């Protein structure tokens, strides 16, 4: 049974079961199947054999799920976009994706009630299922293609490892659908007849309402970045009493610290804590490990675990030669979960992807090593970082800063605390001397930058310099800038 057939199956056996909760709105499996089928028919009627992507723009509305499934049932991948993204960013992604159509929630409401012709062919194994756009070093986002086969391999592993109870799980959806962590909660939930409980950005901004929502959510499977869990742990009431049904915490997207894991195990003694690792290009995650008291006692920093069945992870040096266990090098992932490449970017694809023993392989650009058969993530090789679970190219922010009229040059540095990026600092050379206050200068640049980049990519601190320090070989001395923070 394919993933789509698994999802539609719940409409037949449990049609009234709630598939999605977002605020005061719900969506049943029956509604999800009927309306996604009709939307697929409409897309087939309108676009025929054109398999261009369908962009879906919204913020965790039930209509987004209908649009995702409607697109793939019509044989087209979807491109998820969150309304929190700046319009300029959205426009760049739409241009790069060459989307045939942009579906907002109101469009889905309209088109999913129309009677169109039956779709001739849904997405097949090797076909793109979704395209997620990540930060690019030139300031231009790049689209990662994930096929149905990639997604099914990942979801099959998750279901086998976690043994979710069918028709009985409530999955927390903290990440926006434009961030690949959401793929974990969305499709694990839909594949098992679970309920996806979405947390909106308004709730996250209002802690009192957030905790009230969590208390009534009935969440059994918590999926989030470690940062979000750490934020919740600040509230003393965030414990088993608030979430009595939670069985597991699944973390991916950034570093899980021992302190956060230990706090969770103390507050939720009957729940499991899992640490996972993987880039967007390898379909959310490729390794996992359950963090218990023994692991906490043995390792700091924590390992990101063992490799999923059917895939391979190995470490290479700068010449891309295989390194023995315990040696640090670049993490390479090979297997059926690896993307076929970047949308319409054969140059980027050729640089990052290759064939390894008959399987697709991806150069992650991450440092790592194996110890005791477990993978340890040891940071980025380039200027790409993880901040609050989001993968960010510092060069992307710098390119957009340099595009602003007042800026002559800019360097962006992560502010590191306890071994993890906590915020961003921008060192700026102005195009002309300005008598404005430091506060007004910073506020002005942040406001201009917010029109080009999402909030999570905005520097918290701005430092204005007359010149950058230089290394002996003539490059900007980033280490020196970092020390000045």
N, C-alpha and C positions, 0 to 999 in steps of 0.2 A: 504494500500500500504506500503510495507516495505521500509526501507531507501534506499536500493540498487535500488529498483524499482522507487523510487522518483528521484534518480539521473539519471537513464537511461531514465526516462520519458522526461527529457529536451533534450535529443538527438533526440527524435521524434518530439517534438513541436518547438524546437529552436536549430536545429543542428549546426548552425554557431556561436552561442553565445560563447564567450570566457569563458572557465571554469577556466583557470589559466594563469597568466602572471608572468614570472620569467626572469628578465633582458630583453633581446630582443626576448625571446621565448614565444610563446603562444600555448595553447591547447584548441580546441573546444570541446563542449559536444559530438558531433558526433565522433570525434577522440577518446575521452575518452572511450566512450561505445565500439566502434569497437575494439580498441586495448586492452582494459581490457578483453573483451570477448575472444579474440584470446589468450591472455596470460593465461587466465583461462583454455582454452582448452589445451594449451601446458602443464600446470602444471598437469592437469588431466591425460593427455597422459603419462607423465613422471613418476608421483608418484602414480597413481591409488588411492587406498583407504588410503594411508598414509596421515594423517592429521597433520603432523608436521608443525610448523610455517615456514613461509618464511621471511627471513631477507631482508630488503630493505635498501641499503646503498647509500647515496647521500647527496646533499645539495640543497633542494628546486627545483630540476629539475622537469619539467612536467612528466617525466617518473616515478617519485615516486608516483604520484597520480594513474597512470596506474597500477603500481605494487600493490598498496594497494587494489584497487578494483579487480584486477585480482586474487590476493590471496584469498580474501573473496568469490569471485564468484566461486572459485574452492573448497570452503569449508575449507580453511586454514586461520588461523590468520596471521597477519603480525607483524614483529618486526621492527620498524623504527629506523634507525641508521644514525647519521649525521657524515660526513667526518671530522668535526672539532674535533671529539673525538679521543684521542690517540689510536694508534693501539692496545696497550695492553688492554685498556678498551673494545674496540670492540671485541677482541679475547675472553675476559671473558664473554661478553654478548652472543656471538655466542655459546660458550661452554655451558653456562647455559640454553640457549633457545633450544639447540639441533635442530637448524634450518636445514631443509632439503636442503635449497639452499640460497645462498646470491645473490641478484639481484642488480647489479649496473646499472646506466642509460643505458650504452651501451648494457648490457644484455637484458634489457627491450625492447630497440629498435629492437634487433634481434628477441627475442622470441614473441613479440607482432605482428609480421607480418606472423608468421607461422600458418598454418591451422592444428589445433589439433582436437581431438574429443570433442564434446560438454560436458561441465562439468555436471556430474550427479546430484550434490547437492551442492548448495552454503551454506554459513554459515546460520544456523538457530538460533532462539531466544536464546537458552541456550548455544550456541557454542561460543568459544572465537573469538572475532573480531580482536582485536589487543592485543599485550603484550608490555607494556612500562616498561623499566628497570629504577629503581630509585636507589639512593645511599643506600648502606647497611652498617650497623655499623661495620661489620667485615672486610670491605674492598672489599667485594664481592657484586656486584650489584644484585638486586632482581627484578624478573619480575612480574608486576601486570597484571593480566588477566582481560580484559574488554570484556564482551559478547555483542552480537548484541542487546539483550534486554536492557542492561545497557546503551548503546549508544543511542538507540532509545528513551529511557525515558528522557535522558538528552536533546537530540536535540528537542524532542517534547515540552518540557518545554520552551526551549529557543525560539522556533518559536512562541509559544503561548504568551509568555511574551513580546517579542521584536517586534512582528508583522512586520517582514522584508517584503519588497515589492518584490514579485517574479519577476525575470528577470531584476531587476533594482538595485541590491546592489553590491558594490565593497567592499570586506572585506580585511583589512590589515592583512597580515601574517608576524608577527615579530618573533615569536618563532619558532625554528627549529622543524621539525616533530617528533624528538625524545623527545620533551618536551610536556606534555599533554595539555598545554594551546593552542597549535596549533589545537587540536581536535575541539575547539570551532569555530575558524574561518573556518577551512577546511570543516567541515560537515554542519555547518549552511549555508555556501556559496553553497556547492553542492546540498543541499536539496532544496534550493530556486531558483536554476538556476542563482546564482550570479557568480561574477568573483572574484577569489582569487588573490590578488596582493602581491607577495612575496618580502620581503626585504632581500637581501643576506648579509652575514657577511662583504663582501667587501664594500657594501654601508654604513653599520653601522659604519665602520672604516673611512669613508670619508664623513664628514658632508655636504660639499658642494654638492656632488653628491646625498647624501641622500635626501636633501631638494628639489633638482631638481626632483628627482624621485617621491617624495610625491606630489609635485605640479602638476605633470602630471598624477598621479595615478587615480584621480576621486574617491578616497576612500569615502564611505558613512558610513561604520561601522569599527571603529578602535578597534582592539583587541590587547592588549599588556600587559606587566607588567607595573606597575606604574613607575618603574625606567626608562624605555625607554621613556615614555612620559615626565618625568622630564628632561631627557637629551635633548629632543627636545625643551622643553620650554626655555632652555638657549638661543636659537635663537629667537630674537625678531620677526622675520618674520613668526615664527610658529604660525599661527592664522587663522581665517576664510578666510582671503584673500588667503592664501596658499592652504587651503582645503575647498573650498566653499560648497562642497556637503556633508560634514561629518554631520551625524545625531545623532550619538551616539558613546561614548567611553565606551568600556567594559573592566574592569580590574579584573585580578585574578592572583594568584601566589605569592603575597606578600602584605605588608601593603600599602594601599593608604592613604597618609597623607592629612589632611585638606588643607594644603598649595597647594599641587599639584591639588587637586580637585577645589579649589577656582580659581587658575590661569587658569585652563582649561575653567571653566564657564565664566570667564571674556574674554578670548581670542576667545571663540567659543560660543557666547550667544544663538545661535539657536540649539546647540547640547545638548544631555543628557549625563550625566556621571553616570555610574553604577559601584558599588563595589560588588564583588562576592567572595565567599569562598568555598573551597573544596579541599581535597587531591586527588591524582591520584587514590587511591583506591575507591573513590566514583565518578569516571567519571567526572573529571575536576572541577565541581562546584555543590554545593547543596543549597546555599543561595545567595540572591541578594537583592540589594536596589538601587534605584535611588537617587543619591546625588544631592540635590538642595540647595538653599540658606537657607531654613528652617532647613534642616538636619545639614548643616554646622554651623548654629547658635546654634543648640541644643546640638550637640555632638562633643567631641574631647577626645580620638580618635574616628574615624568614626566606625559605626556599619558595619557588613558584611551582614546584612539583614535578611529577612524572608526566611522560608524553602520552597523549591519547593513542589508542590502538589504531594501526593503519597509517600513522604519520611518523615522521622521523625528525628529531632535532639534533643538530650537531654544531660544533664550535670550530671556527676556522681562524687563521691568522690573516695578516694583511695581504698575503699572497694567495689567500683563499685555499690554504692547505689545511687538512684536517689536524686538529690539535688533540692531544691525549686528555683524558679526564683530569680535572682539577686545574687545567690551564685556561687562562682568561682569553677570550677572543670574541669574534662576532657570532651571534646566534643566527643559524640558518634553519629554516623550517621547510620540510618537504612533505608532500602528501596530498590526498584528495581534498583537503580543506583549504589549500592554497589557491588564491585568485589566479585567473588566467592573465591578469594585468590591469593596466589603467585604460580607461575609456578614451579612445581616439588619441592615445599618446604612446605610439610604438617606441619612441626614443626613451621615455621613462621606463616603459615595460622591459625593454632590452637591458637596461642598466640594473634593474632590481630583481628580475625573474630569470630562471634558467631551468634546464632539465637535469634531474639527478636520479639516476637509476630508473629511468622511465616515468618519474613523477615530477610534477611542477615543484619548484623550490623558490624560496624567497629570501633575499638578503635583508634582514631586519634592520641593520644599522644599530642594533642593541649589543652592548657588551654583556657577556655572561660566562658562566662556567658550570661544570657538573661536579657535585660532591655527593658521595654516597648514593649515586644514581639519581640524584635530584638536581633540577636546574635552578640556578640562582641568577636573577637579573641584576646587572650591575651598571645600569645607566645607558644613556645614549652615546653613540660614537660621534655624532655630529652635533649640531645646535638644536636638535629636536628634543623637546622635553614633554613630560606628562605633568599637567597641572589640573588639580581637581578632577582627574580622570580623563581630561581632554588631551589629545595629542596635538602639540603645537610646534610649528617650525618657527624658531625665533627670527629667521630670515624673512618669513612672511610678514611679521609685525614690523620689522625694520624697513622692508620694501614699502609698506603702506605709510609708515611714518615719513620716509623720505619723499613720498609723493605729496606731502602737505607743503604748502607754500612757505611757511615760516622755517622749515627744517632744511638744513644743509646736509646733515648726516646724522645717523642714529645707530646706536648699538643697544640691544635689549639683553638683559642678564637675568636669569632666575635668582630669586632670593631663597637660599637654601637654609633650612632649619631641620635638625634631626635627620639629615640625610635625604630630605625630600624637598622639592620645589614648593614653596608656600605662596609666592606672589612673583610679580615681574617688576623690574626697574628699567627705565629707559634713560640712557645717557644721550644727550642731544646737543648737536652743534647747530646754532641758529644761523639762518641765512643772513641776518643783519642784527646788529645790537638792538636790544629792546629794553626800554625803561620800565616795562610792566613788571609787577611783582612776580616772584616765583610762583605764588599761588595762582595768579591770573594766567600766567603762561601755561602752567600745568593744566589748569581747568580748560583752557582754550584748546590745547592739543588733545586732551582726552575727549573732549566733545567732538572735535573734528574726526578723530580716529574712530569714535563710536559709530560714525556714519559708514565706516568701511569694514569694521571688524566686529565680531560678537563680543559680548561683555567679558567672557572668560579669557579673551586675548588682550585685554586692555591693561597696560602697566599701572600699578598702584602708585609707583613713585617715579618722578621725573627729576633728573639731575642735569643742569645746564653747564656745559664746559666750553672753553675756548679752543681746546684741542684734545684729541684722544692720546693716551699713552701708546707707544709703539713697541713692538718686539724687535729684536735685532734684525730679523728678516723683513721688516717693513710692514708687518701686519698690526692691526689693532690688538693691543694687549688686553684681552678679555679677562684674563686671570687678575690683572692689576685692578681693573674696574670692579670685579667681583669682591676683591679684598677691601675696597673702599666703602662697601655698603654697610 
